[in-house]
């Protein structure tokens, strides 16, 4: 087992729990959909958190695959993934049978918890940016990663997420959510275009 495989068995497990919490929360709402007022803010927030989780999984491969084994890296991974878990676990409201007569308003839930969710997402990303910054100071190859496009993307994401978390105006918050979601979707679309352009992948032959 390589150092990265050992690290990712731990880091990936924690990120996987965040995905399970997010999907499980949505599934529980569907189960109780007769008493849920869905709205559009919380579903879009959940989509944003899910896409950013996928991005973190990709970043783990890009940034940690060459890292040596070290307990400090496990601690960094724990803090980052745990922060994301908090965001994922709060994105959807808790649903239980005891409150079967209670209506669940997802837009209201968004306004009550948006600071915590956006704040945790921003904090988790900021920890990765700080780590990359420290690596860039140490090694010129890491410094080359900080292209103008990446720097602009970090600024868009950081400003948009902070605005969505802390702006007092509801219209500004909704606009910021749409901006960061559109930016994240654009990155996914760009990645999909690159995959198609590369010829995707060949089917596995033999075996069985």
ChimeraX attribute file (.defattr): number of C-alpha atoms within 10 A of each C-alpha:
attribute: neighborCount
match mode: 1-to-1
recipient: residues
	/A:1	6
	/A:2	11
	/A:3	14
	/A:4	18
	/A:5	14
	/A:6	12
	/A:7	22
	/A:8	20
	/A:9	10
	/A:10	16
	/A:11	24
	/A:12	17
	/A:13	12
	/A:14	20
	/A:15	25
	/A:16	16
	/A:17	17
	/A:18	24
	/A:19	20
	/A:20	15
	/A:21	20
	/A:22	22
	/A:23	17
	/A:24	14
	/A:25	21
	/A:26	19
	/A:27	13
	/A:28	15
	/A:29	22
	/A:30	13
	/A:31	12
	/A:32	16
	/A:33	13
	/A:34	11
	/A:35	15
	/A:36	16
	/A:37	14
	/A:38	16
	/A:39	13
	/A:40	11
	/A:41	19
	/A:42	22
	/A:43	17
	/A:44	15
	/A:45	22
	/A:46	21
	/A:47	17
	/A:48	21
	/A:49	24
	/A:50	17
	/A:51	17
	/A:52	18
	/A:53	21
	/A:54	13
	/A:55	14
	/A:56	20
	/A:57	16
	/A:58	11
	/A:59	13
	/A:60	17
	/A:61	12
	/A:62	10
	/A:63	13
	/A:64	17
	/A:65	15
	/A:66	11
	/A:67	11
	/A:68	12
	/A:69	15
	/A:70	10
	/A:71	10
	/A:72	9
	/A:73	15
	/A:74	16
	/A:75	12
	/A:76	15
	/A:77	24
	/A:78	16
	/A:79	16
	/A:80	23
	/A:81	24
	/A:82	19
	/A:83	21
	/A:84	29
	/A:85	26
	/A:86	16
	/A:87	27
	/A:88	27
	/A:89	20
	/A:90	19
	/A:91	27
	/A:92	25
	/A:93	18
	/A:94	12
	/A:95	17
	/A:96	11
	/A:97	8
	/A:98	7
	/A:99	9
	/A:100	12
	/A:101	8
	/A:102	12
	/A:103	13
	/A:104	21
	/A:105	15
	/A:106	21
	/A:107	15
	/A:108	15
	/A:109	16
	/A:110	22
	/A:111	14
	/A:112	10
	/A:113	18
	/A:114	22
	/A:115	19
	/A:116	17
	/A:117	26
	/A:118	25
	/A:119	21
	/A:120	22
	/A:121	26
	/A:122	21
	/A:123	18
	/A:124	21
	/A:125	20
	/A:126	15
	/A:127	15
	/A:128	18
	/A:129	14
	/A:130	11
	/A:131	13
	/A:132	17
	/A:133	15
	/A:134	13
	/A:135	14
	/A:136	16
	/A:137	11
	/A:138	11
	/A:139	10
	/A:140	10
	/A:141	11
	/A:142	15
	/A:143	15
	/A:144	9
	/A:145	14
	/A:146	15
	/A:147	10
	/A:148	9
	/A:149	10
	/A:150	11
	/A:151	13
	/A:152	12
	/A:153	16
	/A:154	16
	/A:155	12
	/A:156	16
	/A:157	20
	/A:158	18
	/A:159	15
	/A:160	23
	/A:161	26
	/A:162	20
	/A:163	21
	/A:164	27
	/A:165	23
	/A:166	15
	/A:167	15
	/A:168	10
	/A:169	11
	/A:170	11
	/A:171	11
	/A:172	15
	/A:173	21
	/A:174	15
	/A:175	15
	/A:176	22
	/A:177	23
	/A:178	18
	/A:179	17
	/A:180	21
	/A:181	22
	/A:182	13
	/A:183	17
	/A:184	20
	/A:185	16
	/A:186	12
	/A:187	15
	/A:188	15
	/A:189	12
	/A:190	12
	/A:191	12
	/A:192	13
	/A:193	12
	/A:194	12
	/A:195	12
	/A:196	11
	/A:197	9
	/A:198	9
	/A:199	8
	/A:200	11
	/A:201	8
	/A:202	6
	/A:203	6
	/A:204	6
	/A:205	6
	/A:206	5
	/A:207	4
	/A:208	3
